[in-house]
């Protein structure tokens, strides 16, 4: 089921994408989404949902997009099941 965004959020999102495109010529999806989420913290919307909407809006405008998290933010990544152990690496090859 699609998430319903408020009209305010969608208007600001559209403006932020246009502003990023005008300033940099590209749209940094995580940076714009983080900016929008910070301004609309009251709404119960995940960052991933906002990123998806930013990406869809940017693509609809024909904008070049990239994904670089804003400075000072870190995303915690959960380990995939079965990946808790380090991968086995091949022994070093003897060079003659």
Phi and psi in radians as a Rosetta constraint file:
Dihedral C 1 N 2 CA 2 C 2 CIRCULARHARMONIC -1.248 0.35
Dihedral N 2 CA 2 C 2 N 3 CIRCULARHARMONIC 2.497 0.35
Dihedral C 2 N 3 CA 3 C 3 CIRCULARHARMONIC -1.425 0.35
Dihedral N 3 CA 3 C 3 N 4 CIRCULARHARMONIC 2.417 0.35
Dihedral C 3 N 4 CA 4 C 4 CIRCULARHARMONIC -1.640 0.35
Dihedral N 4 CA 4 C 4 N 5 CIRCULARHARMONIC 2.051 0.35
Dihedral C 4 N 5 CA 5 C 5 CIRCULARHARMONIC -1.586 0.35
Dihedral N 5 CA 5 C 5 N 6 CIRCULARHARMONIC 2.590 0.35
Dihedral C 5 N 6 CA 6 C 6 CIRCULARHARMONIC -1.198 0.35
Dihedral N 6 CA 6 C 6 N 7 CIRCULARHARMONIC 2.730 0.35
Dihedral C 6 N 7 CA 7 C 7 CIRCULARHARMONIC -1.101 0.35
Dihedral N 7 CA 7 C 7 N 8 CIRCULARHARMONIC -0.648 0.35
Dihedral C 7 N 8 CA 8 C 8 CIRCULARHARMONIC -1.063 0.35
Dihedral N 8 CA 8 C 8 N 9 CIRCULARHARMONIC -0.814 0.35
Dihedral C 8 N 9 CA 9 C 9 CIRCULARHARMONIC -1.103 0.35
Dihedral N 9 CA 9 C 9 N 10 CIRCULARHARMONIC -0.776 0.35
Dihedral C 9 N 10 CA 10 C 10 CIRCULARHARMONIC -1.129 0.35
Dihedral N 10 CA 10 C 10 N 11 CIRCULARHARMONIC -0.686 0.35
Dihedral C 10 N 11 CA 11 C 11 CIRCULARHARMONIC -1.135 0.35
Dihedral N 11 CA 11 C 11 N 12 CIRCULARHARMONIC -0.771 0.35
Dihedral C 11 N 12 CA 12 C 12 CIRCULARHARMONIC -1.171 0.35
Dihedral N 12 CA 12 C 12 N 13 CIRCULARHARMONIC -0.677 0.35
Dihedral C 12 N 13 CA 13 C 13 CIRCULARHARMONIC -1.071 0.35
Dihedral N 13 CA 13 C 13 N 14 CIRCULARHARMONIC -0.808 0.35
Dihedral C 13 N 14 CA 14 C 14 CIRCULARHARMONIC -1.070 0.35
Dihedral N 14 CA 14 C 14 N 15 CIRCULARHARMONIC -0.763 0.35
Dihedral C 14 N 15 CA 15 C 15 CIRCULARHARMONIC -1.143 0.35
Dihedral N 15 CA 15 C 15 N 16 CIRCULARHARMONIC -0.699 0.35
Dihedral C 15 N 16 CA 16 C 16 CIRCULARHARMONIC -1.146 0.35
Dihedral N 16 CA 16 C 16 N 17 CIRCULARHARMONIC -0.676 0.35
Dihedral C 16 N 17 CA 17 C 17 CIRCULARHARMONIC -1.146 0.35
Dihedral N 17 CA 17 C 17 N 18 CIRCULARHARMONIC -0.776 0.35
Dihedral C 17 N 18 CA 18 C 18 CIRCULARHARMONIC -1.095 0.35
Dihedral N 18 CA 18 C 18 N 19 CIRCULARHARMONIC -0.705 0.35
Dihedral C 18 N 19 CA 19 C 19 CIRCULARHARMONIC -1.120 0.35
Dihedral N 19 CA 19 C 19 N 20 CIRCULARHARMONIC -0.785 0.35
Dihedral C 19 N 20 CA 20 C 20 CIRCULARHARMONIC -1.101 0.35
Dihedral N 20 CA 20 C 20 N 21 CIRCULARHARMONIC -0.724 0.35
Dihedral C 20 N 21 CA 21 C 21 CIRCULARHARMONIC -1.124 0.35
Dihedral N 21 CA 21 C 21 N 22 CIRCULARHARMONIC -0.723 0.35
Dihedral C 21 N 22 CA 22 C 22 CIRCULARHARMONIC -1.193 0.35
Dihedral N 22 CA 22 C 22 N 23 CIRCULARHARMONIC -0.710 0.35
Dihedral C 22 N 23 CA 23 C 23 CIRCULARHARMONIC -1.315 0.35
Dihedral N 23 CA 23 C 23 N 24 CIRCULARHARMONIC -0.841 0.35
Dihedral C 23 N 24 CA 24 C 24 CIRCULARHARMONIC -1.883 0.35
Dihedral N 24 CA 24 C 24 N 25 CIRCULARHARMONIC -0.305 0.35
Dihedral C 24 N 25 CA 25 C 25 CIRCULARHARMONIC 1.498 0.35
Dihedral N 25 CA 25 C 25 N 26 CIRCULARHARMONIC -0.114 0.35
Dihedral C 25 N 26 CA 26 C 26 CIRCULARHARMONIC -2.430 0.35
Dihedral N 26 CA 26 C 26 N 27 CIRCULARHARMONIC 2.970 0.35
Dihedral C 26 N 27 CA 27 C 27 CIRCULARHARMONIC -2.140 0.35
Dihedral N 27 CA 27 C 27 N 28 CIRCULARHARMONIC 2.068 0.35
Dihedral C 27 N 28 CA 28 C 28 CIRCULARHARMONIC -1.522 0.35
Dihedral N 28 CA 28 C 28 N 29 CIRCULARHARMONIC 1.742 0.35
Dihedral C 28 N 29 CA 29 C 29 CIRCULARHARMONIC -0.977 0.35
Dihedral N 29 CA 29 C 29 N 30 CIRCULARHARMONIC -0.913 0.35
Dihedral C 29 N 30 CA 30 C 30 CIRCULARHARMONIC -1.092 0.35
Dihedral N 30 CA 30 C 30 N 31 CIRCULARHARMONIC -0.644 0.35
Dihedral C 30 N 31 CA 31 C 31 CIRCULARHARMONIC -1.161 0.35
Dihedral N 31 CA 31 C 31 N 32 CIRCULARHARMONIC -0.796 0.35
Dihedral C 31 N 32 CA 32 C 32 CIRCULARHARMONIC -1.155 0.35
Dihedral N 32 CA 32 C 32 N 33 CIRCULARHARMONIC -0.745 0.35
Dihedral C 32 N 33 CA 33 C 33 CIRCULARHARMONIC -1.111 0.35
Dihedral N 33 CA 33 C 33 N 34 CIRCULARHARMONIC -0.707 0.35
Dihedral C 33 N 34 CA 34 C 34 CIRCULARHARMONIC -1.119 0.35
Dihedral N 34 CA 34 C 34 N 35 CIRCULARHARMONIC -0.724 0.35
Dihedral C 34 N 35 CA 35 C 35 CIRCULARHARMONIC -1.052 0.35
Dihedral N 35 CA 35 C 35 N 36 CIRCULARHARMONIC -0.790 0.35
Dihedral C 35 N 36 CA 36 C 36 CIRCULARHARMONIC -1.140 0.35
Dihedral N 36 CA 36 C 36 N 37 CIRCULARHARMONIC -0.776 0.35
Dihedral C 36 N 37 CA 37 C 37 CIRCULARHARMONIC -1.110 0.35
Dihedral N 37 CA 37 C 37 N 38 CIRCULARHARMONIC -0.690 0.35
Dihedral C 37 N 38 CA 38 C 38 CIRCULARHARMONIC -1.068 0.35
Dihedral N 38 CA 38 C 38 N 39 CIRCULARHARMONIC -0.659 0.35
Dihedral C 38 N 39 CA 39 C 39 CIRCULARHARMONIC -1.326 0.35
Dihedral N 39 CA 39 C 39 N 40 CIRCULARHARMONIC -0.415 0.35
Dihedral C 39 N 40 CA 40 C 40 CIRCULARHARMONIC -2.125 0.35
Dihedral N 40 CA 40 C 40 N 41 CIRCULARHARMONIC 0.843 0.35
Dihedral C 40 N 41 CA 41 C 41 CIRCULARHARMONIC -1.132 0.35
Dihedral N 41 CA 41 C 41 N 42 CIRCULARHARMONIC -0.402 0.35
Dihedral C 41 N 42 CA 42 C 42 CIRCULARHARMONIC -1.188 0.35
Dihedral N 42 CA 42 C 42 N 43 CIRCULARHARMONIC -0.595 0.35
Dihedral C 42 N 43 CA 43 C 43 CIRCULARHARMONIC -1.285 0.35
Dihedral N 43 CA 43 C 43 N 44 CIRCULARHARMONIC 2.442 0.35
Dihedral C 43 N 44 CA 44 C 44 CIRCULARHARMONIC -1.558 0.35
Dihedral N 44 CA 44 C 44 N 45 CIRCULARHARMONIC 1.305 0.35
Dihedral C 44 N 45 CA 45 C 45 CIRCULARHARMONIC -2.259 0.35
Dihedral N 45 CA 45 C 45 N 46 CIRCULARHARMONIC 2.309 0.35
Dihedral C 45 N 46 CA 46 C 46 CIRCULARHARMONIC -1.305 0.35
Dihedral N 46 CA 46 C 46 N 47 CIRCULARHARMONIC 2.749 0.35
Dihedral C 46 N 47 CA 47 C 47 CIRCULARHARMONIC -1.080 0.35
Dihedral N 47 CA 47 C 47 N 48 CIRCULARHARMONIC -0.636 0.35
Dihedral C 47 N 48 CA 48 C 48 CIRCULARHARMONIC -1.099 0.35
Dihedral N 48 CA 48 C 48 N 49 CIRCULARHARMONIC -0.674 0.35
Dihedral C 48 N 49 CA 49 C 49 CIRCULARHARMONIC -1.161 0.35
Dihedral N 49 CA 49 C 49 N 50 CIRCULARHARMONIC -0.700 0.35
Dihedral C 49 N 50 CA 50 C 50 CIRCULARHARMONIC -1.198 0.35
Dihedral N 50 CA 50 C 50 N 51 CIRCULARHARMONIC -0.703 0.35
Dihedral C 50 N 51 CA 51 C 51 CIRCULARHARMONIC -1.038 0.35
Dihedral N 51 CA 51 C 51 N 52 CIRCULARHARMONIC -0.724 0.35
Dihedral C 51 N 52 CA 52 C 52 CIRCULARHARMONIC -1.091 0.35
Dihedral N 52 CA 52 C 52 N 53 CIRCULARHARMONIC -0.705 0.35
Dihedral C 52 N 53 CA 53 C 53 CIRCULARHARMONIC -1.222 0.35
Dihedral N 53 CA 53 C 53 N 54 CIRCULARHARMONIC -0.688 0.35
Dihedral C 53 N 54 CA 54 C 54 CIRCULARHARMONIC -1.067 0.35
Dihedral N 54 CA 54 C 54 N 55 CIRCULARHARMONIC -0.801 0.35
Dihedral C 54 N 55 CA 55 C 55 CIRCULARHARMONIC -1.089 0.35
Dihedral N 55 CA 55 C 55 N 56 CIRCULARHARMONIC -0.775 0.35
Dihedral C 55 N 56 CA 56 C 56 CIRCULARHARMONIC -1.101 0.35
Dihedral N 56 CA 56 C 56 N 57 CIRCULARHARMONIC -0.719 0.35
Dihedral C 56 N 57 CA 57 C 57 CIRCULARHARMONIC -1.147 0.35
Dihedral N 57 CA 57 C 57 N 58 CIRCULARHARMONIC -0.776 0.35
Dihedral C 57 N 58 CA 58 C 58 CIRCULARHARMONIC -1.112 0.35
Dihedral N 58 CA 58 C 58 N 59 CIRCULARHARMONIC -0.752 0.35
Dihedral C 58 N 59 CA 59 C 59 CIRCULARHARMONIC -1.142 0.35
Dihedral N 59 CA 59 C 59 N 60 CIRCULARHARMONIC -0.634 0.35
Dihedral C 59 N 60 CA 60 C 60 CIRCULARHARMONIC -1.135 0.35
Dihedral N 60 CA 60 C 60 N 61 CIRCULARHARMONIC -0.492 0.35
Dihedral C 60 N 61 CA 61 C 61 CIRCULARHARMONIC -1.502 0.35
Dihedral N 61 CA 61 C 61 N 62 CIRCULARHARMONIC -0.081 0.35
Dihedral C 61 N 62 CA 62 C 62 CIRCULARHARMONIC 1.328 0.35
Dihedral N 62 CA 62 C 62 N 63 CIRCULARHARMONIC 0.418 0.35
Dihedral C 62 N 63 CA 63 C 63 CIRCULARHARMONIC -1.441 0.35
Dihedral N 63 CA 63 C 63 N 64 CIRCULARHARMONIC 2.603 0.35
Dihedral C 63 N 64 CA 64 C 64 CIRCULARHARMONIC -1.349 0.35
Dihedral N 64 CA 64 C 64 N 65 CIRCULARHARMONIC 2.376 0.35
Dihedral C 64 N 65 CA 65 C 65 CIRCULARHARMONIC -2.145 0.35
Dihedral N 65 CA 65 C 65 N 66 CIRCULARHARMONIC 2.695 0.35
Dihedral C 65 N 66 CA 66 C 66 CIRCULARHARMONIC -2.579 0.35
Dihedral N 66 CA 66 C 66 N 67 CIRCULARHARMONIC 2.926 0.35
Dihedral C 66 N 67 CA 67 C 67 CIRCULARHARMONIC -2.197 0.35
Dihedral N 67 CA 67 C 67 N 68 CIRCULARHARMONIC 1.781 0.35
Dihedral C 67 N 68 CA 68 C 68 CIRCULARHARMONIC -2.441 0.35
Dihedral N 68 CA 68 C 68 N 69 CIRCULARHARMONIC 2.063 0.35
Dihedral C 68 N 69 CA 69 C 69 CIRCULARHARMONIC -1.088 0.35
Dihedral N 69 CA 69 C 69 N 70 CIRCULARHARMONIC 2.501 0.35
Dihedral C 69 N 70 CA 70 C 70 CIRCULARHARMONIC -1.064 0.35
Dihedral N 70 CA 70 C 70 N 71 CIRCULARHARMONIC 2.631 0.35
Dihedral C 70 N 71 CA 71 C 71 CIRCULARHARMONIC -1.077 0.35
Dihedral N 71 CA 71 C 71 N 72 CIRCULARHARMONIC 2.393 0.35
Dihedral C 71 N 72 CA 72 C 72 CIRCULARHARMONIC 1.596 0.35
Dihedral N 72 CA 72 C 72 N 73 CIRCULARHARMONIC -0.010 0.35
Dihedral C 72 N 73 CA 73 C 73 CIRCULARHARMONIC -1.986 0.35
Dihedral N 73 CA 73 C 73 N 74 CIRCULARHARMONIC 2.492 0.35
Dihedral C 73 N 74 CA 74 C 74 CIRCULARHARMONIC -2.293 0.35
Dihedral N 74 CA 74 C 74 N 75 CIRCULARHARMONIC 2.473 0.35
Dihedral C 74 N 75 CA 75 C 75 CIRCULARHARMONIC -1.866 0.35
Dihedral N 75 CA 75 C 75 N 76 CIRCULARHARMONIC 2.254 0.35
Dihedral C 75 N 76 CA 76 C 76 CIRCULARHARMONIC -1.389 0.35
Dihedral N 76 CA 76 C 76 N 77 CIRCULARHARMONIC 2.225 0.35
Dihedral C 76 N 77 CA 77 C 77 CIRCULARHARMONIC -1.889 0.35
Dihedral N 77 CA 77 C 77 N 78 CIRCULARHARMONIC 2.314 0.35
Dihedral C 77 N 78 CA 78 C 78 CIRCULARHARMONIC -1.485 0.35
Dihedral N 78 CA 78 C 78 N 79 CIRCULARHARMONIC 2.485 0.35
Dihedral C 78 N 79 CA 79 C 79 CIRCULARHARMONIC -1.222 0.35
Dihedral N 79 CA 79 C 79 N 80 CIRCULARHARMONIC 2.493 0.35
Dihedral C 79 N 80 CA 80 C 80 CIRCULARHARMONIC -1.307 0.35
Dihedral N 80 CA 80 C 80 N 81 CIRCULARHARMONIC 2.540 0.35
Dihedral C 80 N 81 CA 81 C 81 CIRCULARHARMONIC -0.996 0.35
Dihedral N 81 CA 81 C 81 N 82 CIRCULARHARMONIC 2.384 0.35
Dihedral C 81 N 82 CA 82 C 82 CIRCULARHARMONIC 1.512 0.35
Dihedral N 82 CA 82 C 82 N 83 CIRCULARHARMONIC -0.062 0.35
Dihedral C 82 N 83 CA 83 C 83 CIRCULARHARMONIC -1.930 0.35
Dihedral N 83 CA 83 C 83 N 84 CIRCULARHARMONIC 0.224 0.35
Dihedral C 83 N 84 CA 84 C 84 CIRCULARHARMONIC -1.192 0.35
Dihedral N 84 CA 84 C 84 N 85 CIRCULARHARMONIC -0.507 0.35
Dihedral C 84 N 85 CA 85 C 85 CIRCULARHARMONIC -1.525 0.35
Dihedral N 85 CA 85 C 85 N 86 CIRCULARHARMONIC 2.575 0.35
Dihedral C 85 N 86 CA 86 C 86 CIRCULARHARMONIC -1.143 0.35
Dihedral N 86 CA 86 C 86 N 87 CIRCULARHARMONIC 2.598 0.35
Dihedral C 86 N 87 CA 87 C 87 CIRCULARHARMONIC -1.197 0.35
Dihedral N 87 CA 87 C 87 N 88 CIRCULARHARMONIC 2.498 0.35
Dihedral C 87 N 88 CA 88 C 88 CIRCULARHARMONIC -1.325 0.35
Dihedral N 88 CA 88 C 88 N 89 CIRCULARHARMONIC 2.333 0.35
Dihedral C 88 N 89 CA 89 C 89 CIRCULARHARMONIC -1.849 0.35
Dihedral N 89 CA 89 C 89 N 90 CIRCULARHARMONIC 2.730 0.35
Dihedral C 89 N 90 CA 90 C 90 CIRCULARHARMONIC -1.256 0.35
Dihedral N 90 CA 90 C 90 N 91 CIRCULARHARMONIC 2.560 0.35
Dihedral C 90 N 91 CA 91 C 91 CIRCULARHARMONIC -1.095 0.35
Dihedral N 91 CA 91 C 91 N 92 CIRCULARHARMONIC 2.625 0.35
Dihedral C 91 N 92 CA 92 C 92 CIRCULARHARMONIC -1.092 0.35
Dihedral N 92 CA 92 C 92 N 93 CIRCULARHARMONIC 2.483 0.35
Dihedral C 92 N 93 CA 93 C 93 CIRCULARHARMONIC -1.396 0.35
Dihedral N 93 CA 93 C 93 N 94 CIRCULARHARMONIC 2.405 0.35
Dihedral C 93 N 94 CA 94 C 94 CIRCULARHARMONIC -1.352 0.35
Dihedral N 94 CA 94 C 94 N 95 CIRCULARHARMONIC 2.208 0.35
Dihedral C 94 N 95 CA 95 C 95 CIRCULARHARMONIC -1.750 0.35
Dihedral N 95 CA 95 C 95 N 96 CIRCULARHARMONIC 2.281 0.35
